[in-house]
Amino acid sequence: MTRTSTSETRPAGAARRARVSIVMPTHNRAHLVGESIESALGQSLPPAEIIVVDDGSSDETPAILRSFGDRLIGLRQDKAGKSAALNRGIAAASGDFLLVLDDDDLLPPGALAAHVAALEAMPEAGFSYGRFARFTGRGEDAHCSTDCEELPPEGEKRLLVQLMQCCFLPNPTWMVRRKVQLAAGRYRSDLPRGQDYEMILRLARAAPGARAEGILLYQRKHVAARTTSHGTVVAKDTVAGWIDAERTIFAEIDESWSDADFQPFETPPSGAEAERLAVLQRAVILFMRKLHDRAEGHLARYCALLGNAAPGRRELAVATDLLGARYGIGEILDASHDPARLAALDLPLALRRSMARHLPWRMRELIGGGRFGDAARLLGWGQRALGTAAVLGAAGGRLEDHARRGRTRSRISAS
């Protein structure tokens, strides 16, 4: 095993070049892993080391890795799963910064430089992160991709809360300081999916993130298989599998995290409103993850904190995300949730109206797709869970928003 040399000639007193370790787990990807390694070697800021952990491949992967000679560090283990391979590679890494690269994805040439620039500009950040684009086919198709994942706006909402609402950062889109990664601990080997999601939540809870510029990853989309401590799982992009994994993750988060972890805003208000916002945000996130019993328990806590007061503007904004189902209408219409339980909480009408804001456009989407039965079911669910007045109020609000945008466009055209 040979480590890549990092020595270089530089003037006395010059700053030491940032040392980045790339860790790549691989299993039976002989037809793709070489492309991924080449993208790592082609960085404008060269990595200090590329550590590839072969998780018991039975194809030509070992020969492909040997063909790179001393340009990478090759480790091999009996098949134990992606998380085990990641943990071994991280333990072997010596760089100041760590980046995990999947064995089928590609790094644009400036990815490492952009990450390091973001981290150096924000010393308090524990990790950097950025946008990615999806592609299918061979590597030459990556640069033609227009399927880019947009990041939520910076500013008002905390990154941790935005990530809890939606995982928009797969593993290779972030770079972490080595000391922060070691403090966060190992990747979990018991999850069939979502190991990287669970990890970025831990990292974002521990330290702020620095946003890097540009596209930082080309993510290849296809069906694959992966192994966990519980056996082999076919990683088809199925709703049920991801929902189940995320329910597991968030049930454990609800057990161990405090209300403060769910505080939604970078600059929260003081006093009672701040406490209400954190509890309400917690309930909303758990409801989005189909942990309805837990969510309704926190909503009951919120109502007790609210008492006879009216919910504030920011509380109404948080409530709007309750039905922001990531995976589609099936999440809302899941038969396991009894809408009468939500109705029994007797939430203020203004709050229920905000919670219903997603219903009108989802119904329009269903009707446009010819799914009239599902649209009727959704309307019935909304009426039973939130009340007819709230559903009608939400529809009226959507019309007001549409009219307001139309007036704004007219003023711009006139000017």
Order of alpha helices (4+ residues) and beta strands (2+ residues): beta-alpha-beta-alpha-beta-alpha-beta-alpha-beta-beta-alpha-beta-alpha-alpha-beta-beta-beta-alpha-alpha-alpha-alpha-alpha-alpha-alpha-alpha-alpha-alpha
